Amino acid sequence: MSLRGTGTSFISIGLACQPALQLYRNRRHLSSLVGEPLAYRSSFFNWLMVSADGIPRLRERMMAPIETGSIGLPAGEKVPVLLGYRAWLYHDGPNAKITRKKFRQLVAKYEHLRQNFLDLCSLRTRHFVLCNTQNNLAAEHPHLSDSMTITFDDRLIASTRATVDRLFPAGRNRLLIVGRADRLERPQRRRVRLPPADATAWEGDTAAWARVLSRHLGTRQAPPRGRRDK
């Protein structure tokens, strides 16, 4: 999920569901840190699975409408894809159950989410959150044959930053990279936040994310022990 205030937004941009969930769980904590209420906002990348090496191109793709020819339905027990990109609409399959009516609704849904993404990007201060710490990425990805990339390197991070700065030059862009040490290419010179390992399948540890978000915003403040925003 993504968060929207009056002048600040936190925008999940992949690779999968964990950053969206953790922004939602930490919304009150983040509201206290930035000094304005932040509310949940649906957005294009909240629940997608996307390949790391396609992140910059996918930001650019948001400048054009999602139309009937934008979404493909590969045969078999697969999920819809954004054609021309390694981006899987993970929660909208399987394709065998998608009727013509449901397909039209799917196109309308993702065009609406695209517009929400652009609205989030219109605020004065934008925090783009990119994460590869979800534990089940390699094991649960439904299209292993599609070669989803889950590692980050300096070039990807630099390209992602340059792309958002070019697309959204007004205001301020901040990029938060949350990574797992074994999913980083060396040498790693760009800043990546490394939360401790956790035992969750995909959710991540909410307290650890609270600390990561606090450090990203330049404060050591964290929620009281035992607190969990739901």
C-alpha positions as CSV (number, residue, x, y, z in Angstrom):
1,M,0.0,0.0,0.0
2,S,1.0,3.6,-0.3
3,L,0.4,6.5,2.0
4,R,-0.8,10.0,1.2
5,G,-0.8,13.1,3.3
6,T,-1.4,16.8,2.3
7,G,2.2,17.4,1.2
8,T,4.0,14.0,1.7
9,S,3.6,10.6,0.1
10,F,5.2,7.2,0.6
11,I,5.0,5.2,-2.6
12,S,5.7,1.4,-2.8
13,I,7.5,0.7,-6.1
14,G,8.3,-3.1,-5.7
15,L,9.4,-5.7,-5.8
16,A,6.4,-7.3,-4.3
17,C,3.9,-7.0,-1.4
18,Q,6.1,-6.4,1.7
19,P,6.8,-2.7,1.3
20,A,3.1,-2.0,0.7
21,L,2.1,-3.9,3.9
22,Q,4.8,-2.3,6.0
23,L,3.9,1.2,4.9
24,Y,0.3,0.4,6.0
25,R,1.4,-1.1,9.3
26,N,3.7,1.9,10.1
27,R,1.3,4.6,8.9
28,R,0.8,6.1,12.4
29,H,4.5,6.0,13.1
30,L,5.3,7.7,9.9
31,S,2.5,10.3,10.4
32,S,4.2,11.3,13.7
33,L,7.6,11.5,12.1
34,V,6.5,13.8,9.2
35,G,4.1,15.8,11.2
36,E,1.0,15.2,9.1
37,P,-1.7,12.5,9.0
38,L,-1.0,9.8,6.3
39,A,-3.8,7.7,5.0
40,Y,-3.7,4.5,2.9
41,R,-3.9,5.0,-0.8
42,S,-4.2,2.2,-3.4
43,S,-1.5,2.5,-6.1
44,F,-0.2,0.7,-9.1
45,F,2.7,-1.2,-7.5
46,N,1.1,-2.0,-4.2
47,W,0.5,-5.7,-4.9
48,L,2.4,-6.4,-8.1
49,M,5.5,-8.6,-8.5
50,V,8.1,-6.9,-10.7
51,S,11.6,-7.7,-11.8
52,A,14.2,-5.5,-10.2
53,D,16.0,-4.8,-13.5
54,G,12.8,-3.3,-15.0
55,I,12.0,-0.8,-12.2
56,P,13.2,2.3,-14.1
57,R,11.3,1.4,-17.3
58,L,8.2,0.7,-15.2
59,R,8.3,4.2,-13.8
60,E,8.3,5.6,-17.3
61,R,5.4,3.3,-18.3
62,M,3.2,5.1,-15.8
63,M,3.1,8.1,-18.1
64,A,0.8,6.4,-20.6
65,P,-2.7,5.0,-20.1
66,I,-3.4,1.3,-19.3
67,E,-5.5,0.1,-22.2
68,T,-6.8,-3.3,-23.5
69,G,-3.6,-3.9,-25.3
70,S,-1.5,-3.2,-22.2
71,I,-2.3,-6.4,-20.3
72,G,-1.7,-10.0,-21.5
73,L,-3.1,-13.3,-20.3
74,P,-0.4,-16.1,-20.8
75,A,-1.8,-19.6,-21.2
76,G,-1.9,-22.0,-18.3
77,E,-2.1,-21.5,-14.6
78,K,-0.5,-18.1,-14.8
79,V,-1.5,-14.5,-13.9
80,P,-2.0,-11.4,-16.0
81,V,1.1,-9.5,-17.1
82,L,1.9,-6.0,-18.1
83,L,2.9,-6.6,-21.7
84,G,6.5,-5.6,-22.6
85,Y,7.5,-5.6,-19.0
86,R,8.4,-8.3,-16.4
87,A,5.5,-7.3,-14.1
88,W,3.0,-9.8,-12.9
89,L,-0.5,-8.9,-11.6
90,Y,0.0,-11.5,-9.0
91,H,-3.4,-11.3,-7.2
92,D,-5.6,-11.2,-10.3
93,G,-5.2,-14.7,-11.7
94,P,-5.4,-17.4,-12.6
95,N,-5.9,-16.4,-16.2
96,A,-8.2,-19.3,-17.0
97,K,-10.9,-17.7,-14.8
98,I,-10.7,-14.3,-16.4
99,T,-13.8,-13.7,-18.6
100,R,-14.1,-10.9,-21.1
101,K,-16.0,-8.8,-18.6
102,K,-13.4,-9.4,-15.9
103,F,-10.7,-8.5,-18.3
104,R,-12.3,-5.1,-19.0
105,Q,-12.7,-4.6,-15.3
106,L,-9.0,-5.5,-14.9
107,V,-7.9,-2.9,-17.4
108,A,-10.1,-0.3,-15.7
109,K,-8.7,-1.2,-12.3
110,Y,-5.0,-0.8,-13.3
111,E,-5.7,2.5,-15.2
112,H,-7.3,3.8,-12.0
113,L,-4.3,2.6,-10.0
114,R,-1.9,4.2,-12.5
115,Q,-3.8,7.5,-12.0
116,N,-3.5,7.1,-8.2
117,F,0.2,6.6,-8.6
118,L,0.5,9.8,-10.5
119,D,-1.5,11.6,-7.8
120,L,0.8,10.4,-5.1
121,C,3.7,11.6,-7.2
122,S,2.1,15.1,-7.5
123,L,2.7,15.9,-3.8
124,R,5.6,18.2,-2.7
125,T,7.7,15.5,-1.0
126,R,7.7,11.9,-2.3
127,H,9.4,8.9,-0.7
128,F,9.7,6.0,-3.2
129,V,10.2,2.6,-1.4
130,L,11.9,-0.3,-3.2
131,C,12.4,-3.5,-1.3
132,N,13.8,-7.1,-2.0
133,T,13.7,-8.5,1.6
134,Q,10.5,-10.6,1.1
135,N,11.7,-14.1,2.1
136,N,9.5,-16.0,-0.4
137,L,10.4,-14.1,-3.5
138,A,12.6,-16.8,-5.0
139,A,10.5,-19.7,-3.9
140,E,7.0,-18.4,-4.5
141,H,7.3,-16.4,-7.6
142,P,4.8,-18.1,-10.0
143,H,6.9,-17.6,-13.1
144,L,10.4,-18.7,-12.3
145,S,10.8,-19.5,-16.0
146,D,10.3,-15.7,-16.7
147,S,13.6,-14.9,-14.9
148,M,12.5,-12.5,-12.3
149,T,15.5,-10.6,-11.0
150,I,15.5,-9.9,-7.2
151,T,19.0,-8.5,-6.7
152,F,19.9,-4.8,-6.4
153,D,23.1,-3.2,-7.6
154,D,24.5,0.4,-7.8
155,R,23.5,0.9,-11.4
156,L,19.9,-0.1,-10.8
157,I,19.6,2.2,-7.8
158,A,21.2,5.1,-9.6
159,S,19.0,4.6,-12.7
160,T,15.9,4.5,-10.5
161,R,16.8,7.7,-8.8
162,A,17.6,9.4,-12.1
163,T,14.3,8.3,-13.6
164,V,12.1,9.6,-10.8
165,D,14.0,12.9,-10.7
166,R,13.4,13.3,-14.4
167,L,9.7,12.3,-14.4
168,F,8.9,14.3,-11.3
169,P,11.2,17.3,-11.1
170,A,9.0,19.6,-9.0
171,G,9.3,19.2,-5.3
172,R,11.5,16.6,-3.6
173,N,12.1,12.9,-4.3
174,R,13.6,10.6,-1.8
175,L,14.5,6.9,-2.5
176,L,14.4,4.3,0.3
177,I,16.1,1.0,-0.7
178,V,15.4,-1.8,1.8
179,G,17.5,-4.9,1.0
180,R,18.7,-8.3,2.1
181,A,22.5,-8.7,2.2
182,D,22.5,-11.8,0.0
183,R,20.5,-10.0,-2.6
184,L,22.9,-7.2,-3.2
185,E,25.6,-7.1,-5.9
186,R,29.1,-6.2,-4.7
187,P,30.5,-3.7,-4.4
188,Q,27.5,-1.8,-3.1
189,R,28.2,2.0,-2.8
190,R,24.7,3.3,-2.8
191,R,22.8,3.4,0.5
192,V,20.7,0.4,1.2
193,R,18.9,-0.1,4.5
194,L,19.4,-3.7,5.9
195,P,16.8,-4.8,8.5
196,P,17.6,-7.9,10.5
197,A,16.6,-11.2,9.1
198,D,13.1,-12.3,10.0
199,A,11.2,-15.6,9.9
200,T,8.0,-14.3,8.1
201,A,7.1,-15.8,4.7
202,W,6.5,-12.4,3.1
203,E,5.3,-9.8,5.6
204,G,8.5,-8.6,7.2
205,D,9.0,-7.4,10.8
206,T,7.0,-4.3,11.6
207,A,9.3,-3.0,14.4
208,A,12.3,-3.5,12.2
209,W,10.6,-1.5,9.4
210,A,9.8,1.2,11.9
211,R,13.5,1.6,12.7
212,V,14.4,1.6,9.0
213,L,11.8,4.3,8.3
214,S,13.0,6.4,11.2
215,R,16.6,6.3,10.0
216,H,15.5,7.1,6.5
217,L,13.8,10.2,7.8
218,G,16.8,11.2,9.9
219,T,15.6,10.3,13.4
220,R,16.2,7.5,15.8
221,Q,12.6,7.7,17.0
222,A,10.8,4.3,17.1
223,P,7.3,3.3,18.3
224,P,7.0,2.2,21.9
225,R,7.9,-1.4,22.6
226,G,5.1,-3.7,21.9
227,R,3.2,-1.4,19.7
228,R,1.9,-2.7,16.4
229,D,-0.1,-0.7,14.0
230,K,-2.8,-2.8,12.2
